[in-house]
Each structure stands twice: as C-alpha cells, then as structure tokens.
C-alpha cells in the first residue's frame, strides 16, 4: 500500500553506525573544501539575505512542504506531498509563489484533477518558464496501485491549468515513477527508481517525453550496466539534449552501493548513453547519485553518505557528450557526523548549492543548512552557509534546494507553521548586497595627519607618505598623498574585511598628477595571496575607472592608472573579483612618481567597502577522542589542538568546562589533567592543550571521562571529547585511538 511519510526521529541519521569513533578525526580531516586542508570540527559563515518564508495559506501539520522545491526566475514552487486535499489524506499539493519588487506571494495551489489519498503529489517537482511538472509517486494507473504518475501544468496569465498526466505504459506497482522529475523547455524526464528492467528488481529507469503541441513518450532510459537494486532514476536532471540520471546504489568495482550517475544525449529523437560518472574517491554506500543537477557543460552530484558517519559531499564534473571529468569535491567547512551534506544539489552558472538537512546550529539540533559555492577557473570555494531565520529542531532545512541566478529556494519539510510541522520553502537573494556590518571609512574620526585604526602606510621608494588632511570631499578629513618631483612609491592599506555576495566598492577621489608619468592604482590581496592590480585580479570599474596608461620610469610604468587631472572630486565604483567574495581581502591605494615634474597629489574620501561580516572565528579541534593504555603507576600525555581557521581579525575563545550534561568535572577525575584550561586563539593560529593521564592508584580496568571544550564558535559551542584509560597493560600506549610505540 502507499507509504505516507512519517516524521523521522530528531537524532542524526548515522548510515554507518558501525564506524568506530576512533577514526572520526581522520575522516573529518579528509573532508575539506576544494583547495583547502581543514581537519577537526569547523563552522560555516552566514551568507545571502532571506527574502521570505514560503508558507502555504492552508498549511497543516505533516504536509511535508519543502520536500521538493523548484525555481525559475521570479516563480518558485514548493511541493507538499503530505497535504490533505478535500478528505483525501496525503493526496499532496504544490504551491506556486511569484516575486514582485522583492515580495513573494502565493499565486496558486496545484492539485491533480484525479488525485486520491496517498498519491504524494508534490514529492518531486520541476519548473521551466510557464510549465511545472509534479511527481505523484504512488498514484494508481489503470488499476495498478502505486505505479506513479507525473502531472504537467501550464500558466496563462496568472492561472495554472493541468495540461497532461504522464505515466509509464510498462509500469508496475510501486515502481516509484514520479519520485524524481525534471523539465527544460519541451523535454520532461521522469525517474522510476524501483522499476524492474530485464528482470532486475529496482534496477530503475527514466522516461523521456517531448512536446510537439502535446506531450508524447520519446524514450525509456536505463543503465547499460544495470543490475538489481541500483535505483537508477533516484534523481534526474535535463538540460537541452542532455540528461543526467543518478543510480544511488550502483556497485562500483568492489564497492557495493557506491553509486553512479549516467549521461545520455539526444540525436534527433534518439537517446544514447554516453558515459558513467563516478567519484574518484568513492566508498561503499556513499549515496552518490542521490541528487543530481545539470547545467551547460557542468554537473553536480550529491553523495550524502560520503565520509565518516555520513558527513556527505558533492562532486562537480565538467564536460559534454562522452567526455566528462571530475573538477572538484565540495564539503562543508564545518562538516560534522550525520549532517548528510549533498542530500540535495543545485547548479546555476558558476554557483552551486548543496543541502545538509541534519546540520546542527547553535542550540538547535538537525535544523539543517544549505551551502553556497562559487567557481573561479577550476576552483570552487565555499561562499556562504544559508540557514533559516526561524531555525528549529528537526526542521531539515536543505532537504530540497533550487537555484536560479542570484536567487535560491531552500526546502525544510518540518519547518513550523500555524499547525505544527507543516514544512515550508525559504527564498534567499544575493543581489541586494545588504549585510549586518557594512564597512565604511570617511577618515573623519581622527585628528589630521593621523590615519584611522587599521589603516597603514607602506612606503617602498622615496619619502612620500599618506596622511589625513583637512581638504576633503566630506569634512573634515580625507586621505592624501603628494606628487613629488622625485621617484616615490607608497601605499595606503585598508584593514582586512570579507566582502559578501553583491558587495561593491565605492569611493570619492580627486587627483592632480603629472599626466602619464605619475599616477595611482588600486591593488588587492585575496586570502593572503600576493598583491595584484584590482582589474588583473578580476575586478571591474563601473564608474570612474583608470584614466590612462603610464609611461616613464615610475614603479607603475606600463600600467593603467589614474593620472592627469580629475577636474575635481569624482565617484569611483567597482565590482569585486569573484574570487574575493567570502574571502579575507585587503585593498591598497598606491601612488608612484618618476624623476621629473610634480603636481598636487591624490585625495581619497568616503570609502564604502560594501558588505563585510563581523570577523567570524571558526574552530578546528582535533583529535576528537583519546584512548590510553597504561600499566598501574604509569603516566602519559597527548596533545589536543585547538585552531582558529576563521576570518582575519577574529578571535576564538575556548575553555574546558561542564557546560552540558555528560561532561566530566575535573574534580571528579583525579587521574586526568588538562593544561591550560582555556585561552584565546587568533585567526590562522592554534593552541596546544596537554591531556595528561596518571594510572597511579587506579584499579585495573577501563576508566572513562568526557572533556567538554566550550568555544566561541556558535555552530559547535561545545565539543565533547571522550577519553578512556585502560589500566593493566604495560606493553603499549594508545593515543588518538591508534597504536604507537611506548
């Protein structure tokens, strides 16, 4: 019979419960973002602006709204597979929302015209323009219970009408047809993960339909190496004449259930399998292929059970046709056991999102999160961590994600509504460029010639200097450097900050410099990398850019620069390089002169850096447990490393305490000593804490304690570290859970 969703328990879902905690530290250390090398527990940083909570006008408990979400431009769709329609329990519905002027409103409630109880209409959905396709995985077809169907709706004006009902002509009971759907223009793909193919139960299939005035069946896709129970069709995506299908339980080599994804392309009306995508570091039961998204020349595939204790990952591939290669592996910077990162994925241009439905927040278990990544060249960088403003225990925010340009919709199937856990979608936008702490400097809070705190001067050549002067665009002060008649090269450096998505740089300037011989440039250093010209780094001037190319013998000869006479104060506005977003950045205004004539100089005022978060400390704690084995009377020690890999300027505070139940009090564990008991760690630094044990006077057997480390990292404010001491063996010492030489 149809299975009506049941709200799961609120604990972490540990797919690999048999994994020993002793290996957890090694796993977390291996789960690092592309281009990074992080270990231990780390925490993410806020990101885009939440625009709205998309909550149905008839929301009710156990609607499971947000299990699936879709987005195209200013139209979003939220599936509610558990919604009651009339007297039909769990028939399901889908809610359409439209945005105007930044405000989202509900436009329609979609239901199947022949729906019945238990259909789970809305379990999967997709949108393309004015068409929406909705999966109802348990709909009966021709008397076959639970075969599944997909419904197509079309919009005219503001009215949505059911256009077609799609079903497999060779379907069987509980095939799961409609458990995944995708649409792009005139092509629809419907997954049926439990379909029997060539006698193989649950091998799975995907059905392709094309539109030519009406929808007609075009092809049934299946894996050329298919086998029973691989669940091909768990996830599907379509872009133009290419389709990507996930087979979440595919066996790869000796790895049972590692998972795979298959690329198909269309030539005319004929579809053919082109290649199989697998993770380069895949392991058994990774869940690779449980979520897929396809964009022009790139794909992202979720593997929600990858890593120790199902931390999860997502893999990015690039290519076309039969030629694809793995470009990167995405994991959360604060990856933690049981988070299931990669349960959902979305891709739009150079931006990717992965849902992590069991992520914990400060004081909120299994609230869920979604992580945003941006691409620069071949490198992907974590840009933001999206969380609901009203995050609640067990909301599973991130079970569904959708992305289109600068807008994202994240589903949370157990978000609270007026009537219990109804579920909802959350709309985020990155185009506004707003932030809690904008960084602005007008040079007015100091007495000339002093510079504001955090600003510095770096003279390289000559004696020229930057200082504040009472000759400003906005009184009383501006920053100023003269233009001397001798060789000089000096820089005005701003404090470090972290620009967010949508941030733009703006400042007022006036210059009177010897044309083409003396001039000024803007340079940038991203994440500690060498200084480069702002434009060479990928930035662009929107207004008031460089005036001419330098000649002569100055330190910036041959470069585009501000030079000559600006004719008074002018506006300069610029877009940051894509690689600077979400990274610690420094800017410097550099002025250089050659050996001859001089002019007045260069003035800078009213610098607005755009968006910058208050510096966020990110804890890195390792190892996550200790195990010692000593003879009676012996003592030993090991080192706990507490690092801060957060933003420049942040400070991580930590202390050993009893902040939660289950933490051992130092006074109750005479055989254990922790030194020091707390401290502060600057960004990019670490502190070593000595964990000492002494078996003197202890009875033979195993002694256990749990040290709780409290940190100022809000996402994991308390890190519990189990410590065991086995008294009775004089042969070996075990530390960090691994055998070592005594």
N, C-alpha and C positions, 0 to 999 in steps of 0.2 A: 504494500500500500504506500501511498505517497508519504514522504517523511517531512513533517512540519518542523521547522528549525526550533531548536531548544537552546536557550541561553546557556553558554558553557560556564564552567566554574571560573572564578576570577583569578586563579593562580596561573603562573607561567605554564605554557604547554611545552613540556620537555620531550621532544620526539625521541631523543636518545637518553632515556633515563638511566641506562646502564653505564654511562660515561663517568669515570672517576673524577672527583673534584680536583685531585692532584694534577690533572692535565689541563685544567681550565685556564691557568695563567698562560700556558704556551699557546692555547687556542686564541685567546684574546689578543696576544701579541701578534699573531699572524693575521688577524682580521683588521687590516689597516687600509685606509683610503688609498686610492691610486696615487702613487708618488709620495706616500708618507710611510712612517715607520713608528707606529704607535703600539704600545702594549698596555696591559692593565685595564683599569676602568677609566673611560674618558666620557666627557659630557658635551653635548652639542650647544649651539648658539641659536638665538632667535633669528627670524628672517622676515618674510613677507608680511603684509598687512591683511588681517582678517577683515573682509568686507561684510560678510553676512553668515548667519546660521540658517540654512535652508531647511525649515521645519514645516511639514505639511499642515494645511489648515484643518485636516481631520486626523492628525497624528494620534496614534494609540499605542499602548504598550505592546511590545513584541511585534511591531511592524517590520523590524529589521531594515528600516530605511537607511540607505548608505552602504548596504552590502555591495551594491554596484552604483557607480556614478559615471556620467559622460558629460562632455563639454564640447561645444563648437561655438567660438566667438562669444556672443552675449547670451547664449542659450545653454542652460545646464539641465541635466536630468538626474533624478535620484530615484533609484529603484527601491521598492518596499515589498519584498517578496512575501512577507508575513501579514500584509494588510488584509483586513476583512472587507469584503465588498458585499453589500446587502447582508444577507445572513450567511454568506459563504466564508467560513474560517480559512484564512491563509490563501485565498484566491490570488491576492497580490495586486499591486498597482505600481505605477510610475508617475512621478510628479515632475512637471516641466516648469522651470523658472527662467525668467528673462531679466536682463540688466538694462537699465536706462539711467544715465547720469550717475553711475556708481551704486544705484539702488536696485536690489534684486526683489522681484515679486513673482508669486506663483501664477503661471499662465494657464495650466491645465492639469487635470488628473486623468491619466490614461489607464483604461482597463480593457480587457479582452471582451469582445461582444458576446463570446460564448463561454466565458470563464466559469469555472466551478471551484468548489472548495478544494484546497490543497494543491492548486496548479503551480504556485510560486511564480506567478507572472512578476517580472521585475528582478529575478535572481541575477540576470545579466542584461546589459543594455548597451547601446552604442548610438551615436548621432552623427549625421553628416548633412550639413545645411538644414533643409526643412524636412528631413526624414529621420525617424527614430525606429530602431529595431529593438524589440524587447523579447527576451527569452523566458519561457514558461516551462521549466524542465520536467514538470510532472503532468502536463496537460495530456488528456486522453485523446487518441486519434483513432477514429473508426472503431471504437470499442476496445482499443488496446490501451489498458491503463498505464499511465505514467510514461508514455512514449516520449512526450515532449514536443513543444512547438515554438515557433518564433513569430511574432506579430510585427507588422510594419505599419507605421503611422506617418501621415504626411500633413504638413501645415499649409494652410491657405489663410493669409492674414494672421489672425490670432487663434484660428480654430484648427484643432488637430482631429483627423479622421483616420480610422483604421482602413488601410489600403489593401493589406493582404495578410493571410495566415500561411506560414511556411511549415512544412512537415516532411519528414523522410518517407519516401514511398516504400522503402525496405526496412522501416523502423520496427523495433520490438519494444516490449515493455521495459521501462526503466533504463532506456538507452542513455539518458542524460542529454538528449537532444535539446539544445537551448541553454545548457549550463554555461556556454560562452557564445558571444555573438560579436560581430564586427561589421562595419559598413564604411565604404568610401565611395561616394557618388552613386554609380549604378551597379555596385557589387556588394553583395552581402555574403558573409561566411558564418555558418552556424556549427558549433562544435557539439559532438555527441561522444563524450569520453567513455561511456560504457558500452558502445556499440560492439557487437560481435562481428569480426571480419575474418573471413577464411577459416571459420570455426574457432577462432581465438576469442575467448570471452574477454570483454573490456579492453580489447586492443584499441578501440576508439576510431572515430572517423570525423571528418569535417565536410560539410556540404556547402557548395558554392552556388549562388544564384545571381543572375544578371537581369537588368531591367531594359526592356525594349518596348515600352508602353505598358507593360505589366511584368511581373516578376516570374522568371522561369528557371527551373533547375538547370545548372550548367555542368557540374562535376562533383563527384564524391572523391575526396582526398583521403589517402591512408598512407602510412609509412611503408616504404619498400622492405624494411627490416622489422616490420611489426611483429609483436608477439602478444600473448595473453597478458592482460592486466597492466599494460604500459600506460593506458589512459591518454592516448593521443586525442587531442581535442579539448583537454582541460582548459586551455587558453588559446585564443585565436586573435589575429590582427591582420588587416589588409591595407595596402597602400598601392593604388593604381593596379598594375598587373602582377603584383607580388603578394603572397600570403605567407604568414608565419604561424606555425601550429606547434604548441607545446605538448610533449609527451612526458608527463611528470614522473612516471615510474619506469622509464626505459632503462634497460640494463646496458651499461657501457663497459666493455671488457669484462673484468671480474666484478665490477661494482654494481651490485643489484640495486635497482631503484635510483640510480644517479640522476637520470633524467636527460632529455634532449629536446631540441626544437628543430623543426623541418621547414625549409624554404621551398615554396612552389612558385612557379611563374606561369603566366598565360601567354599563349601564342594563338591569336585568333580566339577561338572558344575552347582551345585545348590547354589543359593544365598538366604540368610535369614537375616531379620532384627534382630539385636542383642540388641540394646539399643538406647535410645534417650538422647542426651546431651543437657543440658540447663544451663544457667548461674545461679549461686547461688543467685545473687542479681539482676536478670533481671527485666526490667521495660517495660512498653508498648512501642512498636515501637523502640526497641533498634537496630534493624538491625542485630541481632545475626544470624550468618549463611550466611551473605552476602559474606564472604570469608572464605575458609577452606583450611587447609593443613594437610596432614597425613604423619607421619614418623614412624619408628619402635617403637611401644609402646607409642607413644605420638601424640597429635593432637593440633592444634591451630585454633581458630575460631574467626573471626572478628565480632565486634558489633559496627559499625561506628557511630551509633546514640546514643550510650550509654552516660549517664551523661548529665548534664545540657547543653542545646544548642548544642548537638551533638559533644561534645569533642571526644568521641569514646574510645573504649577499645578493647582488645583482650584477650581471655581466653585460658589457656593451660590446657589440660587434659592428663592424663596418664592411661594406661591400655591395655587391649586386649579383644577380644571377646565381651562378655556382661558386663565385669567388668571394668568400667572406673570411674575415679574420677577427680574432678577439682583440679589442682595443683596450679594455680596462675592466677591472673588478671594483665595484662600488660596495663599500660597507660603511656603516655609521661610525662616526668618530667616537661615539660613546657606546659602542656595541656592548651588549650585555646578554647573558644567557637567557634563552627563551623569548627574545624580542620578535623573532620571525620577520626580520627585515627582508623585503623582497616579496612579501605576500602579494603586493600589487605594484605595478610599474606603469609609468607613462613617459612619453618622449615627444618633444616638440623642438625641432631645430637643434641648437646646442645646449638644451636644458633637459634634464631628466629628473623624475621624481620616483622615489621608492617608499612604499608604505611599510611601517613597522608596528603592527597592530598591538603588540604586547609591551611596548616600551613603557617604562615607569617614568613618572615625573616626580618632582619634589612632593612627597606625601601622598601621591596618587598612583596606585598600582594599576598596571595594564591599561593606562589611559590611551596609549598609542601616540604615534608621531609619524610624520612624513618628512623625508629628507630631500632637499633640492641640490642638484649638482649642475655645474656648468662646465662646458668644454672650451679649452683653448688649445688649438692644434690637436694633438693626440692625447692631451692630458685632461682628466676630469677631476674637478675639485668640489668638495662639499661647500655649498654656499649658505645654506640655511636649514634650520630644523623648524618645521611647522607643527604647532600644537594648537588645540582648541582653547579659546579664551575661557570656556567653562568646562575645562577638562574634568572628567570624573572617573572614579574607579571602574575598570572594566568596560570603558566606552568603545574600545577597539577602533579608535581613530586611525585611519590608514588602511582599513580592510579594502577600501576601494580608492583609487586615485585617478584623476583626469587632468590633462594639461593642454592648454592652447595659448601659445604666446606668453604673455605676462599674467595669465590667469590660471589658477588651479582650483579644482574642487576635490575635497577630501571627504570620504565617507566614514561615518562612525556608527555602526549598526546598533550600538547600545547606548548612544547618547541620550541624555534625559530630555523628556518633553513634558507636556502638561499631564500626561497619563503614563507615568513610568518610563521604561526604557524603550522609547519609540524609535530611536535612531534618527539621524539627520545627515545632511551634507553641509560642508563648510566651504565657503568661497573665499579665496585669497587673491590678492592682486599685488604685483610687484612694480607697477608703473608709476605709482604716486610718489615714491621716493621719500615717504614720511618715516620718521624714526623717533624714538623716545629722547635721544640726546643729540641734537644737531650740534656740530662743531663750527663755531663762528668766531672770527677774530677781527676786531677793528683797531687794535693797537692803542686803545684809549684808556685802559686800566692801569697804565704805568706812567711814570714821570720821565719825559724825554731826558736823555737819549736811551733809557733802558728799554729792553725788549721784554715782551710778556714771558711768563714762566713757560718753559718747554720749548721756546724758540731759541735758536742758537745761530752763531755766525761761524763759517768755516773759510777763512782766507787761505788761498793757495799760493797766490802770487801778489806781490806788492803790499801796500799798507792800506788800501781802500777797505772800508768797513760798512756794515749795515747798522742802522740805528733808528730810533724813532725821532721824528721831528714835528714841530708844531706848524706844519704846512700840509694840511690833509684835505681829503675829499669830504670826510665827516669828522668834524672837530672832536677832540683836539689834536689827535696824532695820526701819522701814517708812518710806515716803514720806508727808509730812504737809503740809497747808496749813490755816491757821487760818481762822476765820469772823469777820472783824472787824465792828464796828458802823458801818462807813463803806463807801462804794462801792469795790468792788475787782473785778478780773477778771484772773486769772493762770492760765497753762497749764503743765502738766508734760509735756514732749515726749519720746517714746521714740526710740531710734535707728531708722533705716530698716531694713527687712527685706523679704523676699519670701515671703509665705505660699504653701504648696503646696496642691494639692487635698486636701480632708479636714481642713485645718487649722482649729482652733477656738481662740478667745481665752478665757482663764480668768484670773481674779484674785480675791484676797480684798480686801474693803473694809469699812470702818466709817465711818459718818458721823453727825454730830450738828450739823445745820444748821438755821437758822431756817426753819420749815416754809413752803413755797411762796414765800418771799421770797429766801432764799439757797439755792443748790444747785450741783450739779456735773453735768457731761455728759461724754460720750466723743465725740471728733471724730476724723475720719480724712482723710488726704490720700493720694490714689492716683496714683502715677506723676507726681508734681509738680503735680497739679491742686489747686485751692483747697480749704481745709479745709471739711468739711461734717459735720453730725451723723452719727454712726455708723449710725443707723437710716435717716435720709434717704438715705444712700448705698446702701442695700440690705441692710445688716446686720440681724441679729435677735438678741435676747436669748433664750437658752434658760432661763436661771435668773438671778434677782437683777437684773432689769431696772429701768428708771426707776420712781420711786415716785409722782410726781405731776406736775402741770403748774404751771409757775412763773407767779406774778403779780408785781405791783410794778414797780420801775424798774431792776432789775439788768440787766446786759448780756445775760442769757439769759432775760429775761422772755418769757412766752408759749410756752416750750419745755418738753417733757417732760424731767424731770431727777431725779437722786437728791436728795431733800430731806427734811427732818424728821430723825427718829432711827431708825437701822437696828436699834437694840436689841442692838448688839454686832457682832462680825465675821460677815460673810455671804459666801457664794460667789456670784460672777457668772460666767456662761458665755455666750458669744455665737458665732454663725456669721458669718464674714466676708462682706462683699458679694461677689457672684460676680465683679464687675469687679476685685476686689482680688487674686484668685488669679493667681499668676505675675507680679505687678507689684510694683515697689518701693512700699512703703507706710510711712506714719508715723502713729502714734497720739498723741493728747494728751488728758490728763485736765484739764478746765477747770472751775474753781470761781469763782463770782461771788456778790457780796453787794450789798445795797442800802444805804439810808441809815440804817437803824434798828438794831434789836436784834442781838446777836451770840450765837453758841453756840460749841462747842468747835472743830469743824472736820471735816476729811476725811482719812482714812488709806487708803493703798493698799499692798498687800503681795503677794508671791508671784505675780508676773505671768508667765503662761505664754502665749507668743505662738503656740504650735503649731509648724508646720513652717516652717523657713526654710533655704534653701540658703546655703552659704558664698557670698558675692558673686562672681559669675562675670563675668569680663572677656570681652567679645565684640568681636573685631577687625573693623574696617571699613577695607579697603585699596583705594585707587583712585588713579590708573588701574592696570590690570593689565599694561600694557606701554607702552613709549616707542619712538618712531621719529623720529630726527632726520635732516635732510638739510642738509649744510653744504659750503661751499667750503673748500678747503685753507687752513689758518691761522685759520679762524673758530672761535668758541666759542658755546655756547648752554646754557641750563639750563631745567629744568621742575621741577614740584613733585609729590612723592609724598605723599599724605595718609594718615596712619595714625590712625584714630579708635578710640575705645572706646565702644560703644553698649551696654555691659553693665549689670549691676545697680549700684545706688548702693553706693558703698564699694569697688567693685572697682578694680584697677589692672592695666593691660595693659603688659607689658614687651615691648620689641622690640629687635632688633639685626640689623644686616646681617652675614651670616656665610657660611660654607661648610659648612653642616650636612648637606648632601646632595650626592651626585654630580651633576654637571651645573651646580653653582653656580660662578660665576666668582670667583676670588681677586682681591682688589683689587690685589695686587702684579703680577698678570698683565695688568691692563687699565689701561695708563698714561693712556689718553685719557678715562677715566671717574673722576668724583669724587662721593662720596656724603657729604653733611653734614647733620645729625650721623649717626654710625654706629649710634646706638641711643638708648634713653630709656624713660621711663615715662609712661603716659597715664592720667589719672584718668577715671572714668566721666563720660560726656557731654562729653568733651573730645577734642581731636585734636592731633596734632603734624605739622608740615610738614618733610619731608625734601627737601633740594635735590639733584636729579640733574643733574650738570653734565657736559658733554662738550666736548672740545677736539680739533679736527681738525689742530692744528699737527703737522707732521712725519709725518702719516699718508699712506699711498699712496691713490690714487683707488680707489674700490670700496666694498663694504659690510663694515663691521666689526660684530661681534655679541658680546654678553655677556649673561649671565643673573645678575641680582642676586637673592639669596635672602634674604628677610626672615623671620627667626625671631621668633615671637611666643609669648606665654604662653597664647594661645587654643589649647587642646588639640586641637580638631577640625581646625584647619588650622595646625599648628605651624610649617610652613614655606610661605611664599608665594613662588613663583618668578615673577620679573618680567623678561621678555625686553626687551633694549634693543638697538636697531640704530642705527648711524651710517653714513649714506651720504655718502661724501666725493666731491665732484666737481661738484656743482650749486651755483651761487651765487645762485640765484633764489628758492628757497623754503625755509622751515623747517617741518618737520613735527614735531608733538609730539602725544602721546597717540594717534597713528595718524590724525590729521586735519590737513588743510592749513590753515595760518594765514598771516597777513601777516608778512613779515620785519621 
